[in-house]
């Protein structure tokens, strides 16, 4: 099993940061983090800045998938639409009420998927962005 890993969206600076320590102080959770491509440390309040957990799953390029990532999925012809082409769609990763990670198909409110997409029907699972840095992908 892999270690728990987190990242946090710095709302004020509009930057994704890697969390290296979480600390509970005075009833609030704070994240010590370092923004991507910077060497400066920041401390962010998780009640004001969205905290995202690593799902334990990687995409086809071996990049770690986190909550709030947007993933493009390509399913094989066996799961395709009637035109015979592979089914390609995007999902937004979220933490479900059952305590697990899921993906909601973008543009289809009621279509919820397991982000595992295990088995031979998956041709590709690739991160294309996240809801904070790439909000245009949610349309």
ZADRENMI-741224 format. One record per residue (C-alpha): residue in one letter; residue number from 1; x, y, z. Coordinates in pm, 1 decimal. Layout:
residues N
+------+------+----------+----------+----------+
: resn : resi :       c1 :       c2 :       c3 :
+------+------+----------+----------+----------+
:    a :  NUM :        X :        Y :        Z :
...
+------+------+----------+----------+----------+
end
This chain:
residues 139
+------+------+----------+----------+----------+
: resn : resi :       c1 :       c2 :       c3 :
+------+------+----------+----------+----------+
:    x :    1 :      0.0 :      0.0 :      0.0 :
:    x :    2 :    123.8 :    346.9 :    -83.3 :
:    x :    3 :    152.1 :    628.9 :    170.5 :
:    x :    4 :   -119.2 :    890.4 :    193.1 :
:    x :    5 :    -31.3 :   1185.3 :    -25.0 :
:    x :    6 :   -199.1 :   1523.9 :    -60.6 :
:    x :    7 :   -187.0 :   1841.5 :   -262.4 :
:    x :    8 :   -366.5 :   2170.7 :   -200.4 :
:    x :    9 :   -496.1 :   2449.2 :   -423.5 :
:    x :   10 :   -369.8 :   2789.4 :   -306.4 :
:    x :   11 :   -678.8 :   2999.6 :   -378.7 :
:    x :   12 :   -507.8 :   3336.0 :   -332.0 :
:    x :   13 :   -207.5 :   3262.8 :   -557.6 :
:    x :   14 :   -394.6 :   3024.3 :   -791.8 :
:    x :   15 :   -121.5 :   2762.6 :   -756.0 :
:    x :   16 :   -121.9 :   2388.6 :   -689.4 :
:    x :   17 :    107.2 :   2292.8 :   -399.9 :
:    x :   18 :    249.2 :   1960.6 :   -283.4 :
:    x :   19 :    167.6 :   1900.0 :     83.4 :
:    x :   20 :    449.7 :   1763.6 :    292.8 :
:    x :   21 :    287.0 :   1798.0 :    634.8 :
:    x :   22 :    -62.8 :   1837.7 :    780.2 :
:    x :   23 :   -104.6 :   1993.6 :   1122.2 :
:    x :   24 :   -412.8 :   2026.1 :   1342.5 :
:    x :   25 :   -396.6 :   2355.7 :   1537.9 :
:    x :   26 :   -672.5 :   2526.7 :   1736.4 :
:    x :   27 :   -942.0 :   2315.8 :   1573.2 :
:    x :   28 :   -821.3 :   2386.7 :   1218.6 :
:    x :   29 :   -624.0 :   2175.1 :    972.8 :
:    x :   30 :   -325.8 :   2345.8 :    811.0 :
:    x :   31 :   -109.8 :   2219.0 :    525.4 :
:    x :   32 :    261.3 :   2291.7 :    499.2 :
:    x :   33 :    327.2 :   2293.5 :    128.6 :
:    x :   34 :    559.1 :   2394.7 :   -152.5 :
:    x :   35 :    415.9 :   2528.7 :   -480.8 :
:    x :   36 :    511.2 :   2349.7 :   -800.8 :
:    x :   37 :    844.9 :   2478.2 :   -940.8 :
:    x :   38 :    912.4 :   2699.4 :   -637.8 :
:    x :   39 :   1128.1 :   2663.2 :   -328.0 :
:    x :   40 :    919.7 :   2876.9 :    -93.6 :
:    x :   41 :    723.0 :   2713.6 :    186.4 :
:    x :   42 :    361.2 :   2808.9 :    252.6 :
:    x :   43 :    116.0 :   2722.5 :    528.4 :
:    x :   44 :   -245.0 :   2708.5 :    409.3 :
:    x :   45 :   -570.9 :   2666.3 :    599.4 :
:    x :   46 :   -756.7 :   2369.8 :    448.8 :
:    x :   47 :  -1095.0 :   2526.0 :    523.2 :
:    x :   48 :  -1014.5 :   2804.0 :    273.4 :
:    x :   49 :   -798.3 :   2609.1 :     26.4 :
:    x :   50 :   -917.4 :   2276.2 :   -122.7 :
:    x :   51 :   -716.2 :   1975.1 :     -6.4 :
:    x :   52 :   -691.0 :   1680.3 :   -246.5 :
:    x :   53 :   -586.8 :   1322.6 :   -168.5 :
:    x :   54 :   -398.7 :   1085.5 :   -399.7 :
:    x :   55 :   -631.2 :    803.8 :   -507.0 :
:    x :   56 :   -363.6 :    533.4 :   -519.0 :
:    x :   57 :   -412.7 :    507.1 :   -896.8 :
:    x :   58 :   -189.0 :    632.5 :  -1175.8 :
:    x :   59 :   -272.8 :    719.1 :  -1534.9 :
:    x :   60 :   -110.9 :    564.8 :  -1842.0 :
:    x :   61 :    193.4 :    793.4 :  -1804.1 :
:    x :   62 :    231.3 :    679.7 :  -1440.5 :
:    x :   63 :    115.4 :   1022.8 :  -1312.3 :
:    x :   64 :    -67.4 :   1008.6 :   -979.8 :
:    x :   65 :   -441.5 :   1072.5 :   -992.2 :
:    x :   66 :   -580.3 :   1300.1 :   -718.5 :
:    x :   67 :   -928.5 :   1407.0 :   -615.2 :
:    x :   68 :  -1050.6 :   1688.4 :   -845.5 :
:    x :   69 :   -841.4 :   1567.2 :  -1140.0 :
:    x :   70 :  -1010.0 :   1546.9 :  -1478.2 :
:    x :   71 :   -937.0 :   1220.2 :  -1653.5 :
:    x :   72 :  -1001.4 :   1119.0 :  -2011.2 :
:    x :   73 :  -1112.2 :    758.3 :  -2042.3 :
:    x :   74 :  -1114.8 :    552.0 :  -2360.2 :
:    x :   75 :  -1308.9 :    227.8 :  -2352.6 :
:    x :   76 :  -1268.3 :    -49.4 :  -2608.1 :
:    x :   77 :  -1516.6 :   -126.2 :  -2885.3 :
:    x :   78 :  -1686.0 :   -384.2 :  -2662.6 :
:    x :   79 :  -1815.5 :    -90.4 :  -2453.6 :
:    x :   80 :  -1851.6 :    151.4 :  -2745.1 :
:    x :   81 :  -2147.2 :    338.4 :  -2882.5 :
:    x :   82 :  -2338.1 :    182.1 :  -3170.3 :
:    x :   83 :  -2115.6 :    351.7 :  -3431.4 :
:    x :   84 :  -1835.9 :    105.1 :  -3347.4 :
:    x :   85 :  -1590.5 :    370.7 :  -3231.7 :
:    x :   86 :  -1430.8 :    358.2 :  -2888.1 :
:    x :   87 :  -1617.2 :    548.7 :  -2617.1 :
:    x :   88 :  -1401.3 :    847.8 :  -2509.7 :
:    x :   89 :  -1517.2 :   1078.1 :  -2230.5 :
:    x :   90 :  -1393.2 :   1284.0 :  -1936.7 :
:    x :   91 :  -1463.1 :   1227.6 :  -1568.7 :
:    x :   92 :  -1406.8 :   1444.9 :  -1260.9 :
:    x :   93 :  -1259.9 :   1248.8 :   -968.0 :
:    x :   94 :  -1442.3 :   1294.7 :   -636.2 :
:    x :   95 :  -1459.2 :   1139.3 :   -290.3 :
:    x :   96 :  -1787.3 :    952.8 :   -249.3 :
:    x :   97 :  -2009.6 :    914.0 :     55.3 :
:    x :   98 :  -1909.6 :    546.6 :     65.0 :
:    x :   99 :  -1549.4 :    639.4 :    146.0 :
:    x :  100 :  -1408.0 :    569.5 :   -199.3 :
:    x :  101 :  -1299.3 :    762.9 :   -504.7 :
:    x :  102 :  -1532.0 :    782.3 :   -804.3 :
:    x :  103 :  -1557.8 :    972.7 :  -1129.3 :
:    x :  104 :  -1853.6 :   1174.2 :  -1253.1 :
:    x :  105 :  -1885.6 :   1188.3 :  -1628.0 :
:    x :  106 :  -1859.5 :   1551.8 :  -1736.4 :
:    x :  107 :  -2179.0 :   1663.2 :  -1906.7 :
:    x :  108 :  -2382.5 :   1375.2 :  -1763.9 :
:    x :  109 :  -2494.8 :   1443.3 :  -1406.3 :
:    x :  110 :  -2610.0 :   1094.2 :  -1321.1 :
:    x :  111 :  -2328.7 :    890.5 :  -1473.9 :
:    x :  112 :  -2090.7 :    788.6 :  -1195.9 :
:    x :  113 :  -1799.2 :    551.3 :  -1256.9 :
:    x :  114 :  -1536.1 :    370.0 :  -1062.1 :
:    x :  115 :  -1206.9 :    543.3 :  -1142.4 :
:    x :  116 :  -1039.4 :    203.9 :  -1143.1 :
:    x :  117 :  -1191.3 :    108.0 :  -1479.5 :
:    x :  118 :  -1019.8 :   -225.2 :  -1443.3 :
:    x :  119 :  -1031.0 :   -493.8 :  -1705.5 :
:    x :  120 :   -979.1 :   -524.1 :  -2076.7 :
:    x :  121 :  -1239.1 :   -262.4 :  -2168.8 :
:    x :  122 :  -1003.6 :     27.0 :  -2078.9 :
:    x :  123 :   -772.9 :    132.8 :  -2357.9 :
:    x :  124 :   -655.3 :    455.8 :  -2195.1 :
:    x :  125 :   -684.9 :    651.2 :  -1868.5 :
:    x :  126 :   -508.5 :    989.4 :  -1884.1 :
:    x :  127 :   -508.1 :   1303.6 :  -1668.6 :
:    x :  128 :   -596.5 :   1605.7 :  -1884.5 :
:    x :  129 :   -617.3 :   1864.0 :  -1604.5 :
:    x :  130 :   -794.6 :   1944.9 :  -1280.5 :
:    x :  131 :  -1096.3 :   2151.3 :  -1179.6 :
:    x :  132 :   -888.7 :   2444.6 :  -1048.2 :
:    x :  133 :   -621.9 :   2493.9 :  -1314.0 :
:    x :  134 :   -844.4 :   2387.7 :  -1605.7 :
:    x :  135 :  -1206.4 :   2483.6 :  -1526.9 :
:    x :  136 :  -1283.0 :   2505.7 :  -1899.4 :
:    x :  137 :  -1263.0 :   2123.5 :  -1915.2 :
:    x :  138 :  -1573.8 :   2100.1 :  -1698.6 :
:    x :  139 :  -1793.7 :   2244.6 :  -1973.6 :
+------+------+----------+----------+----------+
end
